[in-house]
Structures are given as C-alpha cells and as structure tokens.
Amino acid sequence: MLLIDVFENALLKKLRFKSKIDWIALFMAL
C-alpha cells in the first residue's frame, strides 16, 4: 500500500507542474 501511495503522490506532483524540465529532472533522478 505504501508503494501505491508514493506512486500516487508522484503522479499528483507531476499533474501539478506539467513541465518538460520536471520530466527531465525526474529522468535524471532515475
């Protein structure tokens, strides 16, 4: 359940700032 919560939080954050820079930062983090 915790993993799902983390995924949901990440998804909500993505929806908040829909920006290419954010996507790039996310890929860099991975």
N, C-alpha and C positions, 0 to 999 in steps of 0.2 A: 504493500500500500504506500509506503514511504517513497518508493521509486516513482510511482504514478504521480504522487503529489509534486515531486521535484519536476517531473516532466510537464505537468500542468502549469506550474509556476513559470517554467522557462517559456512555455508556449504563450502564456499571458504577457510576459515581458516582451516577447517578440511582437505580439499584436500591438503592444503599446508603442514601441518605437519601431515602426516598419522602415528601416533604413538599410541601405546596402552596406554602409560602414558597420552596422551592428552585425550583419550576416558575416562579413569578413572577420570581425573580431571573434565571433562565435567559432568560425572555422579555425582560426589561429589558436583558440583555446583548446580545440580538439587536437 
